[in-house]
């Protein structure tokens, strides 16, 4: 009598998962590497100090840091530190040797005045933005000019301007501009940061993906005549309202009507709403036909 065949050996699950886990691990490593490189680049750009103006020993240093950019109000908040150098300052530059008047550009709200021999404190000034529109979010770009001229004791003194950016939602490019006499002028170009741009594009892709998922679900329900499938209807309705909440998480709180809305959000909401209504109408008709008296 022949011996019964040996039972098959159980397959090891680890070997079957390896072709899936290895590419996934490589993808995660690549994503983390690219993200680290982009974050390092943004960090380096944020730490960069742009300088223009005089380098004389006796001068006034003006350190201007962009604290916040308000695209809706079309202005930015600039924090200014003033340090008189050489014979123009006292107590290691913490106080001016004479009355110091700091004249700003027309885009800046108000000039700055510092009394002689008194400690200089930082000042926050508002600067108007020109060009660009918040309706172009997240591809909007703005420009402004920053100019400083200093007078001490009624005489013009040299100025050196140092500008940095502390607003993580915007990246900044600068270029020096011609300045008369002893002033310092710099033109700023402000655009959305790389991380914000990537996230906004990702949001638009997610909106279209959700709309496409609902459209496929609606096509399946209507072509199969499944009637009123309440879990599917709840999912569609939840997606409709969740998409609005998701849109409001866009960094920078852009107003309704920007590029983000016209490229994705408004159309995705329209597709989902139409799919939901179509599924309900088709489901009701199917349910009424199935519940009707036999012909």
Secondary structure by P-SEA (a helix, b strand, c coil): ccccccccccccccccaaaaaaaaaaaaaaaaaaaaaaaaaaaaaaabbbbbcccccbbbbbbbbbccccccccbbbbbbbbbbccccccccccccccbbbbbbcccccbbbbbccccbbbbbbbbbbbccccccccccbbbbbbbbbbbbcccbbbbbbbbbbbccccbbbbbbbccccccbbbbbbbbcccaaaaaaaaaaaaaaaaaaaaaaaaaaaaaaaccccaaaaaaaaaaaaaaaaaaaaacccccccccccccccaaaaaaaaaaaaaaaaaaaaaaaaaaacccc
